[in-house]
Amino acid sequence: MRIVTPTIKKSRRGLSLAEVMISLAISAMLLTAVAAAFTASSDAIEQNDEFFRASQAARVSMNQILTEIRRCESVVVTSTATDLSMNAHDGKLRDYVYDKAAKKLQLVTSNPLAPNYTLASNCSDASFAYDSKGGKIVRVSVTVVVHVGKNTIRLTGSAAPRKAQDWNL
């Protein structure tokens, strides 16, 4: 008597539909995670770049304002502390104004044909203060706060108008 056993194919060809669906689902999840990481990374880089540009513009503006204060003939800080007016060394009137609504530090020239020049954007605050002695302004302090996203930097500097100094102590 002979016993017959069913033969099982030892080699299979291809994948079943279930295996293909599972591998596609895993691939889709991995690609979604990579895309989310790439998007988050590019957003962070873009925000850091924007903060760098804004803070660098504020630094350059601060340097320009302090240099102008040192060289000016006369300087006036308004009572609101957001406007600095000066008679520059070249005889031209210059106003440095902080526009709170636009969050900009601007240079306003006395020329009606020239538009206001934006020195720094993304400024959450800017102020001017002064110290006086004998009715003369002897030091002007400038503070500019730049805010982009979660990043904030406060720049502070001061300068003395040299022509207003009394060198006889």
KAJONOR-V556779 format. One record per backbone hydrogen bond with DSSP energy under -1.0 kcal/mol. NH is the residue of the N-H (numbers start at 0). CO is the residue of the C=O. Records with the same first field share a line. If there is no record, write none. Layout:
BEGIN
NH: CO  CO
END
This chain:
BEGIN
19: 15
20: 16
21: 17
22: 18
23: 19
24: 20
25: 21
26: 22
27: 23
28: 24
29: 25
30: 26
31: 27
32: 28
33: 29
34: 30
35: 31
36: 32
37: 33
38: 34
39: 35
40: 36
41: 37
42: 38
43: 39
44: 40
45: 41
46: 42
47: 43
48: 44
49: 45
50: 46
51: 47
52: 48
53: 49
54: 50
55: 51
56: 52
57: 53
58: 54
59: 55
60: 56
61: 57
62: 58
63: 59
64: 60
65: 61
66: 62
67: 63
68: 64
69: 65
70: 66
71: 67
72: 86
73: 86
75: 84
77: 82
80: 77
83: 95
84: 75
85: 93
86: 73
87: 91
90: 87
93: 85
94: 107
95: 83
96: 105
97: 81
98: 103
102: 98
103: 98
104: 119
105: 96
106: 116
107: 94
116: 106
118: 104
119: 104
122: 102
123: 144
124: 144
126: 142
127: 80
128: 140
130: 138
132: 135
135: 132
137: 130
138: 130
139: 158
140: 128
141: 156
142: 126
143: 154
144: 124
145: 152
146: 121
147: 150
150: 147
152: 145
154: 143
156: 141
158: 139
161: 69
163: 160
164: 161
168: 166
END
